[in-house]
Amino acid sequence: MSDQQLEDLRRHGFAVAYRMLGTVADAEDVAQETMIRLARVEAPLVEPAAWVTTVATRLSIDFLRLARVRRETYVGPWLPEPLVEDAAPGPGTRAELADSLSQAFLVVLERLTPVERAAFLLREVFGYDYAEIARIVDRSEASSRQLVTRARKHLEASRPRFDADSAQRDALLERFLAAAEDGDLEALETMLADDAVLYSDGGGKAVAARRPVVGPARIARLLAATARKRRAQGEFELQLVTVNGQPGRILRAPDGQIWDVLSVDVVDGRVQAVRVTRNPDKLGHL
């Protein structure tokens, strides 16, 4: 295989693993281990991508079982590590990200067991039939159908939806960030949904809210106060980006270090959720 074909397979392995794990470093490890195993295969593979999917999924199931133990003792809300793209990727890229890589979607997937998560993603995201899923997760075909059905029921009421117009979502974020910097509480509250929630992931290693902040008034006060305190530390650099398919921004401190990554979920023209990643362990890959 050519270098480009191998890189495409590595990226596919990462895509599978990241959706399973929600962590960049572990997904990179899974992708790398998958490629090492691929290099050891002597017989020609009829469908290399299917082989990579199988190995990456099985490795991810093992990783996820270990990760569950760590996440039970995690300090504060847990958010997936942000995947950051240029603020204006191609429409195909934006659609793919928004569909199955949003942080909201990955958080919802945390409700599933590792095998349920694997079966659901293989069916709903990667389009595998039940016979193929059964082979990958080492279950019967009937059991695989039950896994997917059970996963759908778990996620039915909570699966996120977003406004389709990316330009309007991006424009709303810019107004939202400007209002936070200006301390305009009234404008912030107007842009927030009535049941809006802010999640701040510091992991016990950076200052962050230990519990979700609920309601427009509380979120507006927190954002305005945070902006005010930050300005006292010097000039920060703001870069608009796409975070897991949703509008977002990276904020860099005066010394050039990434301070946090923020993204918003926009539903019916208002900000439904604000997600702020501050844990330095989750920002190193950026």
TADATA-V727453 format. One record per residue. N is the residue number from 1. D_FIRST is the distance of its C-alpha to the first C-alpha in whole Angstrom. Layout:
N_D_FIRST / N_D_FIRST
//
This chain:
1_0 / 2_4 / 3_7 / 4_8 / 5_6 / 6_7 / 7_10 / 8_11 / 9_10 / 10_12 / 11_15 / 12_15 / 13_16 / 14_19 / 15_20 / 16_21 / 17_22 / 18_24 / 19_26 / 20_27 / 21_28 / 22_29 / 23_28 / 24_26 / 25_26 / 26_25 / 27_23 / 28_21 / 29_21 / 30_20 / 31_17 / 32_17 / 33_18 / 34_15 / 35_12 / 36_14 / 37_15 / 38_11 / 39_10 / 40_13 / 41_12 / 42_13 / 43_13 / 44_10 / 45_11 / 46_12 / 47_12 / 48_10 / 49_12 / 50_15 / 51_14 / 52_14 / 53_17 / 54_19 / 55_18 / 56_19 / 57_22 / 58_23 / 59_23 / 60_25 / 61_28 / 62_28 / 63_28 / 64_30 / 65_33 / 66_34 / 67_34 / 68_36 / 69_39 / 70_38 / 71_39 / 72_42 / 73_43 / 74_42 / 75_44 / 76_45 / 77_43 / 78_39 / 79_37 / 80_33 / 81_31 / 82_31 / 83_28 / 84_29 / 85_28 / 86_30 / 87_33 / 88_32 / 89_29 / 90_28 / 91_30 / 92_26 / 93_25 / 94_29 / 95_29 / 96_26 / 97_28 / 98_31 / 99_30 / 100_29 / 101_28 / 102_32 / 103_34 / 104_37 / 105_34 / 106_33 / 107_36 / 108_37 / 109_34 / 110_36 / 111_38 / 112_36 / 113_35 / 114_32 / 115_31 / 116_33 / 117_31 / 118_28 / 119_29 / 120_30 / 121_27 / 122_25 / 123_28 / 124_29 / 125_26 / 126_23 / 127_25 / 128_24 / 129_27 / 130_29 / 131_28 / 132_24 / 133_26 / 134_28 / 135_25 / 136_24 / 137_27 / 138_28 / 139_31 / 140_33 / 141_32 / 142_36 / 143_36 / 144_32 / 145_35 / 146_37 / 147_35 / 148_34 / 149_38 / 150_39 / 151_37 / 152_38 / 153_41 / 154_41 / 155_39 / 156_41 / 157_44 / 158_42 / 159_39 / 160_39 / 161_39 / 162_39 / 163_41 / 164_38 / 165_40 / 166_37 / 167_40 / 168_43 / 169_41 / 170_40 / 171_44 / 172_45 / 173_43 / 174_45 / 175_48 / 176_48 / 177_47 / 178_50 / 179_52 / 180_51 / 181_51 / 182_55 / 183_56 / 184_57 / 185_57 / 186_58 / 187_55 / 188_53 / 189_55 / 190_55 / 191_51 / 192_50 / 193_51 / 194_54 / 195_51 / 196_49 / 197_47 / 198_46 / 199_44 / 200_44 / 201_41 / 202_42 / 203_41 / 204_45 / 205_43 / 206_44 / 207_47 / 208_47 / 209_49 / 210_48 / 211_49 / 212_48 / 213_50 / 214_52 / 215_54 / 216_54 / 217_57 / 218_55 / 219_52 / 220_53 / 221_56 / 222_53 / 223_51 / 224_54 / 225_55 / 226_51 / 227_51 / 228_55 / 229_54 / 230_51 / 231_52 / 232_55 / 233_52 / 234_51 / 235_49 / 236_46 / 237_43 / 238_41 / 239_38 / 240_38 / 241_34 / 242_33 / 243_32 / 244_30 / 245_31 / 246_35 / 247_37 / 248_37 / 249_38 / 250_37 / 251_40 / 252_40 / 253_43 / 254_45 / 255_44 / 256_40 / 257_39 / 258_38 / 259_41 / 260_40 / 261_37 / 262_39 / 263_38 / 264_41 / 265_40 / 266_42 / 267_44 / 268_47 / 269_47 / 270_48 / 271_46 / 272_45 / 273_44 / 274_43 / 275_41 / 276_41 / 277_38 / 278_40 / 279_39 / 280_37 / 281_35 / 282_33 / 283_33 / 284_32 / 285_28 / 286_30
//
